[in-house]
Amino acid sequence: MNLNSHVPRWHELQSAARAARENAWAPYSHYQVGAAVLTSDGRIVVGCNVENASYGLTICAERVAVAAAVAQGCSGFAAICISLTGIPVPCGACRQFLIEFNKGMLILLDDVNRAHDTPPELVSLDELLPRAFRLL
């Protein structure tokens, strides 16, 4: 899948996700994650992970970004960039959360150890979560 043709604003998403990562609240794991979601109307909304001493209450960057976008009136999403160190991939809970909005959402997987102008890996959400749980 060609990144430039599928997500022409990938560099904006990558920059926004990397910047959001700097705001992560990760006092326990020290594992900072940033996310930037591209809404169907062209806005970019960011989120970062927010840890809690009660680990189950920790919120992933992807869910923070989408929840912030929903709070701003968005309900359609074209793509999301996830920036972190190492092998970037959304957790299972985030995959299920994202599928609620667009099973074909494009996911940009950005390892911040790579140069800023290095394109992230591009996959579709339905590739990451085939046969997702759906009520509708």
C-alpha positions as CSV (number, residue, x, y, z in Angstrom):
1,M,0.0,0.0,0.0
2,N,1.5,3.3,-1.1
3,L,1.6,5.8,1.8
4,N,1.7,9.0,-0.3
5,S,-1.3,8.0,-2.4
6,H,-3.4,6.7,0.5
7,V,-2.5,9.3,3.2
8,P,-1.0,12.4,1.4
9,R,-0.9,14.2,4.8
10,W,1.1,11.5,6.5
11,H,4.0,13.8,7.4
12,E,1.5,16.1,9.3
13,L,0.1,13.1,11.1
14,Q,3.5,11.8,12.0
15,S,4.7,15.2,13.3
16,A,1.5,15.7,15.4
17,A,1.8,12.2,16.9
18,R,5.4,12.6,17.7
19,A,4.7,16.0,19.4
20,A,1.8,14.5,21.4
21,R,4.0,11.7,22.6
22,E,6.1,14.3,24.4
23,N,3.1,15.0,26.6
24,A,2.5,11.4,27.7
25,W,1.9,10.8,31.4
26,A,4.0,7.6,31.8
27,P,5.5,7.8,35.3
28,Y,5.3,4.0,35.8
29,S,6.4,2.4,32.5
30,H,8.2,5.4,31.1
31,Y,6.8,4.2,27.7
32,Q,5.5,7.3,25.9
33,V,3.1,6.9,23.0
34,G,1.5,9.6,20.8
35,A,-1.3,9.4,18.4
36,A,-2.8,11.7,15.7
37,V,-6.1,10.9,14.1
38,L,-7.2,12.3,10.7
39,T,-10.9,12.9,10.8
40,S,-13.1,12.5,7.8
41,D,-13.5,16.3,7.6
42,G,-9.7,16.8,7.5
43,R,-8.9,17.8,11.1
44,I,-6.0,16.3,13.0
45,V,-6.7,15.5,16.6
46,V,-4.0,14.2,19.0
47,G,-3.7,12.1,22.1
48,C,-1.1,10.6,24.3
49,N,-1.1,7.7,26.8
50,V,-2.1,8.6,30.3
51,E,-1.0,6.0,32.9
52,N,-2.5,5.4,36.3
53,A,-1.2,3.7,39.4
54,S,-4.2,1.3,39.0
55,Y,-2.9,0.0,35.7
56,G,-6.3,-1.0,34.4
57,L,-7.3,2.7,34.4
58,T,-4.5,3.6,32.0
59,I,-5.7,5.1,28.7
60,C,-3.8,4.5,25.4
61,A,-2.9,7.3,23.1
62,E,-5.1,6.0,20.3
63,R,-8.2,6.1,22.5
64,V,-7.4,9.5,23.9
65,A,-7.1,10.9,20.4
66,V,-10.3,9.4,19.1
67,A,-12.2,10.4,22.3
68,A,-11.0,14.0,22.0
69,A,-12.1,14.0,18.4
70,V,-15.5,12.7,19.3
71,A,-15.8,15.4,22.0
72,Q,-15.2,17.9,19.2
73,G,-18.1,16.5,17.2
74,C,-16.2,14.1,14.9
75,S,-17.4,10.6,14.2
76,G,-15.6,9.6,11.1
77,F,-11.9,8.8,10.9
78,A,-9.7,8.1,7.8
79,A,-6.3,7.4,9.4
80,I,-4.4,7.4,12.7
81,C,-0.6,7.6,13.2
82,I,0.8,5.9,16.3
83,S,4.3,7.0,17.4
84,L,6.5,5.2,19.9
85,T,9.9,3.6,20.3
86,G,10.3,0.2,19.0
87,I,7.7,-1.8,17.1
88,P,4.6,0.4,16.9
89,V,1.3,-1.5,16.9
90,P,-2.0,-0.7,18.7
91,C,-2.9,-3.0,21.5
92,G,-6.0,-5.3,21.1
93,A,-8.2,-3.0,23.1
94,C,-7.3,-0.1,20.8
95,R,-7.9,-2.2,17.7
96,Q,-11.4,-3.0,18.9
97,F,-12.0,0.6,19.9
98,L,-10.9,1.9,16.5
99,I,-12.9,-0.7,14.5
100,E,-16.1,0.9,16.0
101,F,-15.5,3.9,13.8
102,N,-14.0,2.6,10.6
103,K,-12.9,-1.0,10.0
104,G,-10.8,0.1,7.0
105,M,-9.1,2.9,8.9
106,L,-5.5,3.3,7.8
107,I,-2.9,2.9,10.5
108,L,0.5,4.5,10.3
109,L,3.0,2.8,12.5
110,D,5.8,5.2,13.4
111,D,8.9,4.2,15.3
112,V,10.4,7.4,16.7
113,N,13.9,5.9,16.6
114,R,13.7,6.3,12.8
115,A,14.4,9.7,11.2
116,H,11.5,12.1,11.1
117,D,11.3,12.1,7.3
118,T,11.2,8.3,7.2
119,P,7.6,7.2,6.2
120,P,5.8,5.1,8.8
121,E,4.6,1.6,7.9
122,L,1.1,1.7,6.6
123,V,-1.5,-1.1,7.3
124,S,-5.3,-1.1,7.4
125,L,-7.1,-1.8,10.6
126,D,-9.0,-4.7,9.2
127,E,-5.6,-6.3,8.6
128,L,-4.7,-5.9,12.2
129,L,-8.0,-7.1,13.5
130,P,-9.7,-9.5,11.1
131,R,-13.1,-10.8,12.2
132,A,-13.6,-8.1,14.8
133,F,-16.4,-8.2,17.3
134,R,-19.4,-6.2,16.1
135,L,-22.9,-5.7,17.5
136,L,-24.2,-4.1,14.3
